[in-house]
């Protein structure tokens, strides 16, 4: 009697695997084992499919990394403020972005080095720009501001993850153990720190950036090259 062959699991789109599910699994894998552990083979094993099936859905390794950025940025834009409130929008983007990075700290290097240009991330950027209009800002200036905030958050989270703190008091406290002889201003700053409010470095930096952007909300004139006259 001929034995029945075990039916083979269908591959590709017939396997019931989606790109979203693969990106979620890849995020979990990186969260648990680190970025170096991410490969098509290991990702396929995590969801029970072959590496070729993973490639069918997510493309190359670079496209997979861009997909991870996309998945992380998916959670960055919560309920945005009323249209035209560009400062509120920047705060919402900054806090949402920081929360996502702190939830997935092992993805910080990916977000910092990958362009992450996918249709979904572009739609997210469009939403942010829409929320900043109408205002005194045009789309080009608004985009500059969004990029400025993204850069600030990446830098602050990178330091926070590495140092394990996020208050000026925490960081000044490390100076207290240093030799500050001959450094009178640092000595004064450290001496005054215990009586000051424990302020978040992130909040201080974000508010300083937004105030600076507000004072220069119209693009500055481009400087003329040295030695070139603007008259005739």
TORPA-309807 format. One line per 2 residues: number of its first residue (from 1); for each residue y, z, x of N, C-alpha, C, O. Coordinates in steps of 0.05 Angstrom, whole numbers. Layout:
REM TORPA-309807
NUM	Y,Z,X,Y,Z,X,Y,Z,X,Y,Z,X | ...
REM end
This chain:
REM TORPA-309807
1	-24,0,17,0,0,0,25,0,18,27,16,36 | 43,-17,12,67,-20,28,86,4,22,93,9,-1
3	94,17,44,112,40,40,140,29,34,149,9,44 | 153,44,18,181,37,11,200,43,33,199,65,44
5	216,24,40,236,29,61,259,46,51,267,43,28 | 268,63,67,291,80,60,316,62,57,323,48,77
7	329,62,35,352,44,32,374,51,52,380,75,55 | 385,32,64,407,36,84,433,42,69,439,31,48
9	448,61,81,474,68,69,493,44,73,495,34,95 | 506,35,52,525,13,55,547,21,73,555,44,74
11	558,2,87,579,7,106,606,-4,95,607,-16,74 | 627,2,110,654,-8,104,663,2,77,660,26,71
13	675,-15,62,688,-6,37,667,4,17,674,18,-2 | 642,-4,20,621,4,1,610,32,7,594,42,-9
15	619,45,28,608,71,35,621,93,21,614,117,24 | 642,88,5,656,109,-9,675,124,8,685,145,1
17	681,114,32,700,126,51,727,112,48,728,88,46 | 748,128,48,775,117,45,790,123,71,783,141,86
19	812,108,75,829,113,98,841,141,96,843,155,117 | 850,149,72,862,176,69,842,197,77,849,217,90
21	817,194,68,797,215,75,791,216,105,787,237,116 | 791,193,118,787,192,147,810,205,162,806,219,181
23	835,200,152,858,212,165,858,243,162,865,257,180 | 849,252,138,847,280,134,826,292,152,830,314,164
25	803,278,155,782,288,172,791,288,201,784,306,217 | 805,267,209,815,266,237,835,289,243,835,300,264
27	852,295,223,871,317,227,856,343,230,862,359,248 | 835,348,214,819,372,216,805,373,243,803,395,256
29	795,351,252,781,350,278,800,357,301,793,373,318 | 824,346,301,844,352,322,853,381,319,856,395,340
31	858,391,295,865,419,292,845,438,304,851,458,316 | 820,431,301,798,448,310,791,445,339,789,464,354
33	789,420,348,778,415,375,798,402,394,792,400,418 | 821,395,385,841,384,403,841,354,403,822,341,394
35	863,342,412,866,313,412,845,299,429,837,276,422 | 837,311,451,818,298,469,791,293,455,776,276,464
37	786,309,435,760,307,421,759,284,401,738,278,390 | 782,272,395,783,251,375,773,225,385,784,214,404
39	753,214,372,742,188,378,731,176,352,726,190,333 | 728,150,352,717,137,328,689,148,322,681,152,299
41	673,152,344,646,161,340,646,189,327,631,194,308 | 662,208,338,662,235,328,674,236,300,665,252,284
43	694,220,295,706,219,268,685,209,248,683,220,226 | 671,188,256,650,177,238,629,198,233,620,201,210
45	621,213,253,600,233,250,610,255,231,594,267,216 | 636,261,232,647,282,215,646,276,186,644,294,169
47	647,250,179,646,242,151,620,228,143,617,219,121 | 602,225,163,576,214,157,574,184,156,558,172,141
49	591,170,172,590,141,174,590,133,203,594,150,221 | 585,107,208,585,98,235,613,91,245,632,88,229
51	616,90,271,642,84,283,654,58,273,679,56,270 | 637,38,268,647,12,258,660,15,231,680,1,225
53	649,33,215,661,38,188,689,50,191,707,43,176 | 691,69,210,717,81,215,738,60,223,760,59,213
55	730,42,242,748,21,251,755,2,228,778,-7,227 | 737,-3,210,742,-20,187,766,-9,171,782,-24,160
57	767,18,168,788,30,151,813,37,166,835,34,154 | 811,45,191,835,55,205,844,37,227,866,41,238
59	828,17,235,836,-1,256,830,10,284,810,23,288 | 848,5,303,845,13,330,851,43,334,860,56,315
61	846,53,358,853,81,363,883,86,361,891,107,350 | 899,67,370,928,70,367,936,71,337,953,86,329
63	923,54,321,929,54,292,920,80,279,932,90,260 | 898,92,289,889,118,279,910,139,286,916,156,269
65	920,139,310,941,159,318,966,155,301,978,175,292 | 974,130,296,997,126,278,991,136,250,1009,146,236
67	966,134,242,958,144,216,960,174,215,967,186,194 | 954,188,237,957,217,237,986,225,234,993,244,221
69	1004,210,248,1033,216,245,1040,211,215,1055,228,204 | 1031,190,204,1037,184,176,1028,207,158,1042,215,140
71	1003,217,162,992,238,146,1008,263,148,1013,277,128 | 1017,270,173,1033,293,177,1060,291,163,1070,309,150
73	1073,267,166,1099,263,154,1098,262,124,1119,265,110 | 1074,258,113,1071,257,84,1081,283,71,1092,282,49
75	1078,305,85,1085,331,74,1113,340,81,1121,363,76 | 1129,322,93,1155,330,104,1176,330,82,1195,346,82
77	1174,312,63,1195,309,43,1188,322,17,1176,310,-1 | 1194,348,15,1190,362,-11,1211,353,-31,1221,331,-28
79	1216,369,-51,1238,362,-70,1264,361,-55,1273,381,-44 | 1276,338,-54,1301,335,-40,1324,343,-58,1322,342,-82
81	1347,350,-46,1370,358,-63,1382,335,-77,1373,312,-75 | 1403,341,-92,1416,320,-108,1426,297,-89,1433,302,-66
83	1426,273,-100,1436,250,-84,1464,255,-74,1481,266,-89 | 1468,248,-50,1495,251,-38,1497,276,-21,1516,278,-6
85	1479,295,-24,1480,320,-8,1466,315,18,1443,323,22 | 1480,302,37,1466,294,62,1459,318,79,1439,318,93
87	1476,339,78,1469,363,94,1445,377,83,1427,386,98 | 1443,379,56,1419,391,44,1394,374,50,1373,386,54
89	1397,348,50,1374,331,56,1365,335,85,1341,337,89 | 1384,337,103,1376,341,131,1362,368,135,1343,370,150
91	1372,388,121,1359,415,122,1330,413,111,1312,425,122 | 1327,399,88,1300,397,76,1281,382,94,1258,390,98
93	1291,360,107,1274,345,125,1267,363,149,1244,363,158 | 1286,377,160,1281,394,184,1261,415,178,1242,419,193
95	1264,429,155,1246,451,149,1218,440,142,1198,452,150 | 1217,418,127,1191,407,121,1176,397,146,1152,401,148
97	1191,384,164,1179,373,188,1169,396,206,1147,395,217 | 1185,417,209,1177,440,225,1152,454,213,1134,461,228
99	1151,457,187,1128,470,175,1103,454,180,1082,465,186 | 1104,427,178,1081,410,183,1072,412,213,1048,414,218
101	1091,412,231,1084,414,259,1072,441,266,1053,442,282 | 1082,462,255,1071,488,260,1043,491,248,1027,506,258
103	1039,477,226,1012,478,213,992,462,229,968,467,228 | 1001,442,245,984,425,261,995,423,289,1002,401,298
105	996,444,304,1010,444,331,997,425,351,1011,415,369 | 971,419,348,958,401,367,966,372,362,959,354,378
107	980,367,340,990,340,335,1018,335,345,1028,313,344 | 1031,356,356,1058,354,365,1060,332,386,1079,315,385
109	1042,330,407,1044,309,426,1042,281,414,1054,262,424 | 1025,278,393,1022,252,380,1048,244,366,1057,221,369
111	1060,263,352,1084,257,337,1107,250,357,1124,234,351 | 1107,264,380,1128,261,399,1126,234,414,1146,224,424
113	1102,222,415,1098,199,432,1091,173,417,1092,152,428 | 1084,176,391,1076,153,376,1099,145,358,1113,162,346
115	1104,119,354,1125,110,336,1118,116,307,1136,121,290 | 1092,116,300,1084,123,273,1096,104,252,1102,113,230
117	1100,79,259,1112,60,240,1091,48,222,1077,29,230 | 1088,59,199,1069,49,179,1084,46,153,1106,57,150
119	1073,31,134,1088,28,108,1094,54,95,1116,57,83 | 1076,74,97,1081,100,84,1104,115,98,1120,127,84
121	1105,115,124,1126,129,138,1153,115,133,1173,129,131 | 1153,89,132,1178,75,126,1188,82,98,1212,84,94
123	1169,84,79,1178,92,52,1189,120,52,1208,126,37 | 1178,138,68,1189,165,70,1217,165,82,1234,179,72
125	1222,148,102,1248,146,114,1268,135,93,1291,144,91 | 1259,116,77,1276,105,56,1284,126,36,1307,127,27
127	1265,143,29,1271,165,10,1292,183,21,1310,191,6 | 1290,190,46,1310,208,59,1337,195,59,1357,208,52
129	1339,169,66,1364,156,66,1376,153,38,1400,156,34 | 1359,149,18,1368,147,-10,1381,174,-18,1401,174,-32
131	1368,196,-10,1378,223,-17,1405,229,-4,1420,246,-14 | 1411,215,18,1437,220,32,1459,202,21,1482,204,30
133	1453,184,2,1472,166,-10,1476,173,-39,1457,184,-51 | 1499,168,-51,1523,159,-38,1538,182,-25,1538,204,-35
135	1550,177,-3,1565,197,12,1584,182,30,1586,157,29 | 1598,197,47,1616,183,65,1600,169,87,1612,154,103
137	1574,173,87,1557,160,108,1546,134,98,1539,131,75 | 1545,115,116,1530,91,110,1501,95,119,1495,114,132
139	1483,76,112,1455,79,120,1450,82,150,1433,97,158 | 1466,67,166,1462,67,195,1468,95,206,1453,106,222
141	1490,107,197,1497,134,207,1478,154,196,1470,173,211 | 1469,151,171,1449,170,160,1423,169,176,1411,190,182
143	1414,145,184,1390,143,200,1393,156,227,1374,169,237 | 1416,153,240,1421,167,265,1418,197,262,1406,211,279
145	1428,208,240,1426,237,235,1397,246,231,1389,267,240 | 1382,230,216,1354,237,211,1339,238,238,1324,256,243
147	1344,218,255,1331,218,281,1340,241,298,1324,253,313 | 1366,249,296,1375,272,311,1361,297,303,1354,314,320
149	1357,301,277,1343,324,267,1314,324,275,1303,345,282 | 1301,301,274,1273,299,282,1270,307,311,1251,322,319
151	1288,298,328,1287,305,357,1291,334,361,1277,347,377 | 1310,346,346,1315,375,349,1290,391,341,1282,409,355
153	1277,384,319,1254,398,309,1231,396,329,1217,416,335 | 1226,372,339,1205,368,359,1209,386,383,1190,399,392
155	1233,386,394,1239,403,417,1235,432,411,1224,447,427 | 1246,442,389,1244,470,382,1216,479,377,1207,500,386
157	1200,463,362,1173,470,357,1156,470,383,1139,487,387 | 1162,450,400,1147,450,426,1151,475,441,1132,486,452
159	1176,485,443,1182,510,457,1170,534,442,1159,553,454 | 1171,533,415,1161,556,400,1131,558,403,1120,581,405
161	1117,536,402,1087,536,405,1080,546,433,1061,561,436 | 1095,536,453,1088,544,481,1094,573,486,1078,587,500
163	1117,583,476,1125,610,483,1116,631,462,1115,655,469 | 1110,622,438,1101,641,418,1123,657,405,1117,678,394
165	1147,648,406,1169,663,394,1190,643,384,1190,619,391 | 1209,653,367,1230,635,357,1255,651,350,1269,643,332
167	1261,672,364,1286,686,360,1301,688,387,1289,689,408 | 1327,689,385,1343,692,409,1336,719,422,1336,721,447
169	1331,739,406,1324,766,417,1298,764,434,1297,776,455 | 1279,750,424,1253,747,439,1259,734,466,1248,743,486
171	1274,713,466,1279,698,491,1297,713,510,1293,713,534 | 1317,727,499,1334,743,516,1319,766,527,1324,775,549
173	1299,776,512,1283,798,522,1268,791,547,1264,809,564 | 1261,766,551,1248,758,576,1267,759,599,1260,764,622
175	1293,754,594,1313,756,615,1317,785,624,1325,790,647 | 1312,804,606,1317,832,612,1300,841,635,1308,860,650
177	1277,829,639,1260,837,661,1266,822,687,1254,827,708 | 1285,804,686,1292,788,710,1314,802,727,1328,819,717
179	1316,793,752,1337,804,769,1363,789,763,1365,765,770 | 1382,803,751,1407,790,743,1430,799,761,1454,795,753
181	1425,810,784,1446,817,802,1463,793,809,1453,772,816 | 1490,797,808,1508,775,814,1511,755,792,1523,734,796
183	1500,761,768,1502,743,745,1514,758,722,1501,765,703 | 1540,763,723,1553,781,704,1552,772,675,1549,789,657
185	1554,746,670,1554,737,643,1526,740,630,1524,747,607 | 1506,734,646,1479,738,636,1474,768,631,1461,775,611
187	1483,785,649,1480,814,645,1493,823,619,1481,839,604 | 1517,813,614,1531,820,590,1516,810,565,1514,825,545
189	1506,786,566,1492,774,543,1467,790,537,1461,796,514 | 1452,798,558,1428,814,554,1435,841,544,1421,852,526
191	1456,853,554,1465,879,545,1473,880,516,1468,900,502 | 1485,859,506,1494,858,478,1471,850,459,1474,854,435
193	1450,838,469,1429,827,452,1416,848,433,1412,841,409 | 1410,873,442,1396,891,423,1411,897,398,1398,902,377
195	1438,896,398,1453,902,374,1458,878,356,1470,880,335 | 1449,855,365,1454,830,349,1430,824,331,1408,833,335
197	1436,809,310,1416,801,290,1395,784,304,1401,767,321 | 1370,788,296,1348,772,307,1349,744,293,1336,741,272
199	1363,726,304,1367,700,292,1347,680,302,1340,680,326 | 1337,664,284,1319,643,291,1333,622,309,1354,612,301
201	1321,615,332,1333,595,348,1334,568,333,1353,553,336 | 1313,563,318,1312,538,302,1336,537,283,1349,517,281
203	1341,559,268,1362,559,248,1390,556,262,1407,541,253 | 1393,570,284,1419,569,299,1423,540,308,1445,529,305
205	1402,528,319,1405,500,330,1409,480,307,1426,462,310 | 1395,483,285,1398,464,263,1426,466,251,1438,445,247
207	1436,490,247,1463,492,235,1484,482,254,1504,470,245 | 1480,487,280,1500,477,299,1500,446,299,1521,434,301
209	1476,434,298,1474,405,297,1487,394,272,1502,374,274 | 1482,406,249,1493,396,224,1524,399,224,1538,381,215
211	1534,421,235,1563,424,236,1575,403,255,1596,391,249 | 1561,397,277,1571,377,295,1570,349,283,1588,333,287
213	1549,343,268,1547,318,254,1569,315,233,1580,293,228 | 1575,337,220,1595,336,198,1623,330,210,1639,316,197
215	1629,341,233,1655,336,245,1658,308,255,1681,298,259 | 1636,294,260,1637,267,270,1622,248,251,1607,232,260
217	1626,252,225,1610,237,206,1617,207,205,1601,191,194 | 1639,199,217,1644,170,220,1639,162,249,1646,177,267
219	1626,140,254,1618,132,281,1642,131,299,1663,120,292 | 1639,141,323,1661,140,343,1664,112,354,1645,97,354
221	1688,106,362,1693,80,374,1678,77,400,1677,96,416 | 1666,54,405,1652,50,430,1671,51,453,1692,38,452
223	1664,65,475,1681,66,498,1683,39,512,1663,24,512 | 1707,33,522,1710,8,536,1700,11,565,1703,32,577
225	1687,-10,576,1678,-9,604,1702,-3,622,1724,-12,617 | 1697,12,643,1717,19,662,1730,-5,674,1716,-24,682
227	1757,-5,676,1771,-26,689,1777,-50,671,1790,-69,680 | 1767,-49,646,1773,-72,628,1796,-65,610,1795,-44,596
229	1816,-81,609,1839,-75,592,1833,-84,563,1819,-104,559 | 1843,-68,543,1839,-75,516,1861,-93,506,1859,-105,484
231	1883,-95,521,1905,-113,513,1902,-140,526,1884,-146,541 | 1921,-157,520,1922,-184,531,1944,-186,551,1948,-207,563
REM end
